[in-house]
Amino acid sequence: VRFAAGSFADGCLAPGVYAESPALAATPGKTYVVDAYTRNNSNVGTTALTFYDAAGKQIGGSVSAIWNTDTGVFNADKPVYKVAPSGTATLKVRIGLNAANAVTYIDLVKITSK
């Protein structure tokens, strides 16, 4: 995936561009780990993991990792991990670029469970 951001409007509360996965089946009590490969030209972005109940309501908050160094190596960015809370039915992964006038490339997004 290639993200390209233009300028952001002054006063924007959550500037950036992002992509979010479809809802994926998840099991309560399992630890989920998200790894990704980014070529981000040292621009700032985030990878986030969020859980939802059977009604599609977000539960248990979300956890995210910020990436801002360009290693060009898979698994070099900080992984995101969280235990699925009670009542979990699905999860979503959201990856975003938070830098204006920037480009980044995302590849090999991998979700595993323990």
ROGU-202581 format. One record per residue: residue number from 1; residue in three letters; x, y, z of N, C-alpha, C, O in turn. Coordinates in nm, 3 decimals. Atoms other than C-alpha are relative to their C-alpha. Layout:
N
i/aa/n.xx/n.yy/n.zz/ca.xx/ca.yy/ca.zz/c.xx/c.yy/c.zz/o.xx/o.yy/o.zz
NUM/ALA/X/Y/Z/X/Y/Z/X/Y/Z/X/Y/Z
...
//
This chain:
114
i/aa/n.xx/n.yy/n.zz/ca.xx/ca.yy/ca.zz/c.xx/c.yy/c.zz/o.xx/o.yy/o.zz
1/VAL/0.085/-0.117/0.000/0.000/0.000/0.000/0.090/0.122/0.000/0.188/0.127/0.074
2/ARG/-0.074/-0.127/0.002/0.132/0.346/-0.082/-0.090/0.108/0.056/-0.201/0.130/0.007
3/PHE/0.071/-0.115/-0.055/0.019/0.638/0.132/0.069/0.126/-0.048/0.192/0.134/-0.046
4/ALA/-0.054/-0.131/0.037/0.064/0.992/0.004/-0.090/0.105/0.063/-0.210/0.110/0.035
5/ALA/0.077/-0.103/-0.070/-0.046/1.283/0.222/0.036/0.136/-0.055/0.152/0.166/-0.081
6/GLY/-0.021/-0.140/0.038/-0.089/1.641/0.112/0.011/0.082/0.128/0.046/0.030/0.234
7/SER/-0.003/-0.084/-0.120/-0.106/1.932/0.349/-0.127/-0.024/0.081/-0.230/-0.063/0.026
8/PHE/0.114/0.018/-0.089/-0.338/1.913/0.649/-0.054/0.138/0.039/0.022/0.233/0.054
9/ALA/0.063/-0.126/-0.039/-0.587/2.186/0.742/0.040/0.039/0.141/0.048/-0.046/0.230
10/ASP/-0.030/-0.049/-0.134/-0.492/2.401/1.038/-0.114/-0.035/0.094/-0.231/-0.024/0.057
11/GLY/0.102/0.030/-0.100/-0.674/2.294/1.352/-0.058/-0.140/-0.011/-0.144/-0.176/0.070
12/CYS/0.050/0.137/0.015/-0.738/1.938/1.231/0.038/-0.080/0.123/0.155/-0.082/0.162
13/LEU/-0.025/0.074/-0.124/-0.771/1.717/1.541/0.072/-0.132/-0.023/0.142/-0.179/0.067
14/ALA/-0.063/0.129/0.028/-0.652/1.395/1.375/0.052/-0.002/-0.143/-0.002/-0.075/-0.226
15/PRO/-0.049/-0.004/0.137/-0.447/1.476/1.066/0.066/-0.131/-0.042/0.132/-0.196/0.039
16/GLY/-0.064/0.120/0.052/-0.336/1.188/0.847/-0.085/-0.071/-0.101/-0.200/-0.035/-0.127
17/VAL/0.070/0.090/0.090/-0.432/0.924/0.598/0.018/-0.141/0.055/0.123/-0.171/0.112
18/TYR/-0.010/0.134/-0.057/-0.503/0.564/0.692/-0.077/-0.102/-0.082/-0.161/-0.068/-0.166
19/ALA/0.075/0.113/0.056/-0.624/0.224/0.581/-0.034/-0.090/0.118/0.046/-0.108/0.209
20/GLU/0.044/0.089/-0.107/-0.822/-0.012/0.802/-0.043/-0.133/-0.060/-0.108/-0.138/-0.164
21/SER/0.036/0.134/0.047/-0.862/-0.386/0.762/-0.150/-0.023/0.018/-0.215/0.048/0.094
22/PRO/0.137/0.043/-0.032/-1.201/-0.550/0.742/0.003/-0.067/0.138/0.110/-0.097/0.190
23/ALA/0.008/0.070/-0.129/-1.322/-0.709/1.066/0.044/-0.145/-0.020/-0.005/-0.215/-0.109
24/LEU/-0.054/0.137/0.006/-1.131/-1.033/1.124/-0.039/-0.074/0.127/-0.036/-0.015/0.236
25/ALA/0.040/0.078/-0.117/-1.247/-1.311/1.357/0.113/-0.003/0.103/0.230/-0.015/0.069
26/ALA/-0.097/0.001/-0.110/-1.075/-1.302/1.698/-0.060/-0.076/0.118/-0.182/-0.087/0.130
27/THR/0.041/0.081/-0.114/-1.090/-1.511/2.016/0.039/0.068/0.130/0.155/0.106/0.147
28/PRO/-0.034/-0.060/-0.129/-1.111/-1.367/2.369/0.112/-0.076/0.069/0.117/-0.199/0.064
29/GLY/-0.107/0.062/-0.076/-0.802/-1.432/2.579/0.127/-0.029/-0.079/0.232/-0.054/-0.019
30/LYS/-0.121/0.021/0.081/-0.562/-1.479/2.287/0.075/0.132/-0.016/0.014/0.239/-0.019
31/THR/-0.082/-0.117/0.027/-0.272/-1.239/2.235/0.019/0.012/-0.149/0.061/-0.084/-0.215
32/TYR/-0.016/-0.025/0.143/-0.268/-1.085/1.888/0.118/0.094/-0.021/0.137/0.191/0.053
33/VAL/-0.120/-0.077/0.031/0.049/-0.944/1.733/-0.008/0.047/-0.145/-0.040/-0.032/-0.234
34/VAL/-0.001/-0.056/0.135/0.069/-0.714/1.429/0.142/0.047/-0.033/0.198/0.130/0.038
35/ASP/-0.130/-0.042/0.052/0.397/-0.679/1.238/-0.021/0.056/-0.140/-0.111/0.013/-0.212
36/ALA/0.009/-0.056/0.135/0.451/-0.472/0.926/0.137/0.047/-0.046/0.227/0.070/0.034
37/TYR/-0.122/-0.050/0.063/0.723/-0.362/0.687/-0.033/0.138/-0.054/-0.125/0.151/-0.136
38/THR/0.024/-0.135/0.052/0.738/0.014/0.624/0.126/0.057/-0.063/0.237/0.038/-0.014
39/ARG/-0.104/-0.086/0.059/0.946/0.227/0.393/-0.059/0.138/0.012/-0.136/0.183/-0.073
40/ASN/0.072/-0.122/-0.034/0.851/0.556/0.547/0.081/0.128/-0.013/0.033/0.235/0.023
41/ASN/-0.081/-0.121/0.019/1.135/0.795/0.463/0.008/0.084/0.126/0.014/0.207/0.121
42/SER/-0.007/-0.062/-0.133/1.148/0.874/0.837/-0.121/0.089/0.031/-0.113/0.177/0.116
43/ASN/0.124/-0.070/-0.033/0.791/1.009/0.832/-0.070/-0.074/0.112/-0.047/-0.194/0.132
44/VAL/0.067/0.057/-0.116/0.569/0.947/1.134/-0.131/-0.065/-0.040/-0.210/-0.008/-0.116
45/GLY/0.126/0.070/0.022/0.288/0.691/1.125/-0.028/-0.092/0.117/0.051/-0.101/0.211
46/THR/0.039/0.090/-0.108/0.106/0.441/1.345/-0.061/-0.128/-0.054/-0.120/-0.131/-0.162
47/THR/0.070/0.125/0.022/-0.010/0.083/1.348/-0.084/-0.024/0.124/-0.030/-0.022/0.235
48/ALA/0.090/0.016/-0.114/-0.313/0.020/1.570/-0.080/-0.130/-0.010/-0.111/-0.177/-0.120
49/LEU/0.078/0.123/-0.012/-0.505/-0.289/1.686/-0.118/0.028/0.091/-0.101/0.075/0.203
50/THR/0.122/-0.027/-0.076/-0.866/-0.264/1.805/-0.090/-0.123/-0.004/-0.099/-0.191/-0.106
51/PHE/0.091/0.115/-0.010/-1.115/-0.529/1.923/-0.145/0.048/0.007/-0.174/0.158/0.054
52/TYR/0.143/-0.032/0.007/-1.494/-0.537/1.875/-0.081/-0.119/0.048/-0.039/-0.234/0.036
53/ASP/0.090/0.108/-0.041/-1.785/-0.735/2.021/-0.085/-0.043/-0.119/-0.068/0.007/-0.230
54/ALA/0.083/0.055/0.109/-2.044/-0.926/1.816/-0.091/0.104/-0.064/-0.133/0.088/-0.178
55/ALA/0.085/-0.107/0.054/-2.250/-0.607/1.772/0.082/0.104/-0.077/0.026/0.199/-0.132
56/GLY/-0.085/-0.096/0.071/-1.950/-0.425/1.622/0.043/0.118/0.085/0.098/0.214/0.032
57/LYS/-0.038/-0.108/-0.091/-1.893/-0.206/1.929/0.144/-0.022/0.047/0.181/-0.132/0.086
58/GLN/-0.139/0.008/-0.046/-1.530/-0.129/2.017/0.003/-0.032/0.149/-0.070/0.027/0.228
59/ILE/-0.014/0.037/-0.141/-1.425/-0.292/2.344/0.148/-0.004/0.038/0.234/-0.031/-0.046
60/GLY/-0.136/0.014/-0.051/-1.113/-0.283/2.558/0.101/0.101/-0.049/0.221/0.080/-0.032
61/GLY/-0.094/-0.099/0.050/-0.962/0.025/2.397/0.081/-0.054/-0.117/0.058/-0.165/-0.163
62/SER/-0.088/0.046/0.107/-0.698/0.003/2.128/0.143/0.025/0.043/0.169/0.100/0.137
63/VAL/-0.142/-0.018/-0.027/-0.322/-0.018/2.130/0.068/0.033/-0.132/0.030/-0.020/-0.236
64/SER/-0.067/-0.036/0.125/-0.086/0.138/1.879/0.150/0.017/0.022/0.196/0.033/0.135
65/ALA/-0.144/-0.024/-0.001/0.282/0.174/1.794/0.029/0.108/-0.103/-0.030/0.109/-0.211
66/ILE/-0.042/-0.106/0.091/0.444/0.476/1.634/0.126/-0.045/-0.071/0.218/-0.099/-0.009
67/TRP/-0.123/0.026/0.075/0.698/0.427/1.357/0.044/0.130/-0.065/-0.036/0.204/-0.121
68/ASN/-0.053/-0.123/0.059/0.925/0.705/1.240/0.145/-0.015/-0.047/0.210/0.085/-0.078
69/THR/-0.132/0.023/0.056/1.251/0.546/1.131/-0.015/-0.097/-0.117/-0.099/-0.186/-0.114
70/ASP/0.011/0.080/0.121/1.306/0.387/0.794/0.112/-0.103/-0.004/0.224/-0.074/-0.048
71/THR/-0.101/0.105/0.000/1.489/0.059/0.836/-0.004/-0.083/-0.127/0.097/-0.137/-0.170
72/GLY/0.016/0.081/0.120/1.351/-0.115/0.529/0.014/-0.148/0.027/0.044/-0.227/-0.063
73/VAL/-0.014/0.140/-0.040/1.356/-0.442/0.720/-0.130/-0.046/0.064/-0.184/0.022/0.152
74/PHE/0.122/0.053/-0.060/1.052/-0.658/0.802/0.023/-0.026/0.147/0.131/-0.073/0.185
75/ASN/-0.003/0.017/-0.145/0.981/-0.672/1.177/0.090/0.100/0.071/0.112/0.085/0.192
76/ALA/-0.084/-0.100/-0.066/1.208/-0.373/1.245/-0.085/0.105/0.071/-0.043/0.161/0.172
77/ASP/0.092/-0.091/-0.069/0.912/-0.150/1.333/-0.054/-0.069/0.123/-0.069/-0.191/0.125
78/LYS/0.051/0.057/-0.124/0.777/-0.198/1.682/-0.132/-0.073/-0.027/-0.224/-0.015/-0.084
79/PRO/0.127/0.071/0.020/0.508/-0.470/1.676/-0.106/0.052/0.097/-0.076/0.110/0.201
80/VAL/0.114/-0.036/-0.086/0.165/-0.406/1.822/-0.057/-0.131/0.053/-0.082/-0.224/-0.025
81/TYR/0.058/0.123/-0.055/0.029/-0.668/2.059/-0.095/0.033/0.113/-0.076/0.130/0.188
82/LYS/0.102/-0.020/-0.104/-0.272/-0.697/2.287/-0.078/-0.129/0.018/-0.102/-0.203/-0.077
83/VAL/0.085/0.115/-0.031/-0.476/-0.967/2.460/-0.144/0.040/-0.031/-0.191/0.145/0.014
84/ALA/0.141/-0.027/0.033/-0.830/-0.982/2.320/-0.084/-0.008/0.127/-0.081/-0.109/0.197
85/PRO/0.080/-0.001/-0.123/-1.069/-0.883/2.601/-0.121/-0.093/-0.009/-0.160/-0.138/-0.117
86/SER/0.122/0.081/-0.007/-1.369/-1.084/2.713/-0.107/0.063/-0.088/-0.123/0.185/-0.088
87/GLY/0.105/-0.049/0.088/-1.653/-1.052/2.463/0.047/0.031/-0.141/-0.033/0.072/-0.225
88/THR/-0.054/-0.028/0.133/-1.424/-1.012/2.161/-0.059/-0.095/-0.104/-0.068/-0.215/-0.082
89/ALA/0.045/0.080/0.114/-1.567/-1.130/1.830/0.090/0.025/-0.121/0.119/-0.067/-0.198
90/THR/-0.083/-0.035/0.115/-1.348/-0.944/1.578/0.110/0.099/0.041/0.109/0.155/0.151
91/LEU/-0.103/-0.103/-0.017/-1.042/-0.723/1.544/0.018/0.073/-0.132/-0.020/0.023/-0.238
92/LYS/-0.037/-0.077/0.120/-0.929/-0.454/1.300/0.140/0.057/0.022/0.178/0.091/0.134
93/VAL/-0.132/-0.063/-0.001/-0.583/-0.326/1.214/-0.011/0.128/-0.082/-0.067/0.129/-0.192
94/ARG/0.003/-0.129/0.069/-0.544/0.038/1.119/0.144/0.050/-0.010/0.217/0.057/0.089
95/ILE/-0.134/-0.052/0.023/-0.225/0.176/0.964/-0.014/0.138/-0.062/-0.087/0.156/-0.159
96/GLY/0.015/-0.136/0.048/-0.182/0.547/0.912/0.130/0.076/-0.011/0.227/0.046/0.058
97/LEU/-0.111/-0.093/0.019/0.060/0.814/0.795/-0.044/0.132/0.061/-0.147/0.188/0.022
98/ASN/0.039/-0.121/-0.072/0.055/1.118/1.022/0.083/0.123/-0.037/0.075/0.225/0.032
99/ALA/-0.085/-0.111/0.042/0.302/1.344/0.838/-0.057/0.065/-0.125/-0.094/-0.004/-0.220
100/ALA/0.049/-0.073/0.117/0.189/1.615/0.596/0.104/-0.002/-0.112/0.225/-0.009/-0.087
101/ASN/-0.086/-0.007/0.118/0.330/1.626/0.244/0.105/-0.112/0.000/0.224/-0.088/-0.024
102/ALA/-0.092/0.114/-0.014/0.481/1.280/0.284/-0.054/-0.122/-0.073/-0.170/-0.128/-0.112
103/VAL/0.033/0.126/0.064/0.484/0.934/0.128/0.059/-0.113/0.084/0.169/-0.099/0.137
104/THR/-0.055/0.119/-0.064/0.526/0.591/0.287/-0.058/-0.123/-0.069/-0.165/-0.117/-0.130
105/TYR/0.042/0.126/0.059/0.495/0.232/0.171/-0.015/-0.104/0.111/0.073/-0.116/0.197
106/ILE/0.028/0.103/-0.100/0.343/-0.049/0.381/-0.012/-0.133/-0.074/-0.077/-0.141/-0.178
107/ASP/0.006/0.130/0.063/0.388/-0.415/0.298/0.009/-0.107/0.109/0.048/-0.079/0.222
108/LEU/-0.014/0.116/-0.089/0.374/-0.759/0.460/-0.062/0.019/0.137/0.000/-0.016/0.238
109/VAL/0.069/-0.011/-0.130/0.124/-0.675/0.733/-0.040/-0.140/0.041/-0.110/-0.211/-0.031
110/LYS/0.024/0.137/-0.047/0.104/-0.991/0.940/-0.063/0.005/0.138/-0.015/0.074/0.228
111/ILE/0.069/0.011/-0.128/-0.138/-1.071/1.223/0.012/-0.144/0.047/-0.028/-0.236/-0.024
112/THR/-0.012/0.134/-0.057/-0.059/-1.368/1.445/-0.063/-0.002/0.138/-0.083/0.103/0.200
113/SER/0.057/0.013/-0.134/-0.210/-1.502/1.766/0.079/-0.105/0.077/0.137/-0.198/0.020
114/LYS/-0.071/0.093/-0.088/-0.061/-1.683/2.062/-0.098/-0.057/0.100/-0.060/-0.139/0.184
//
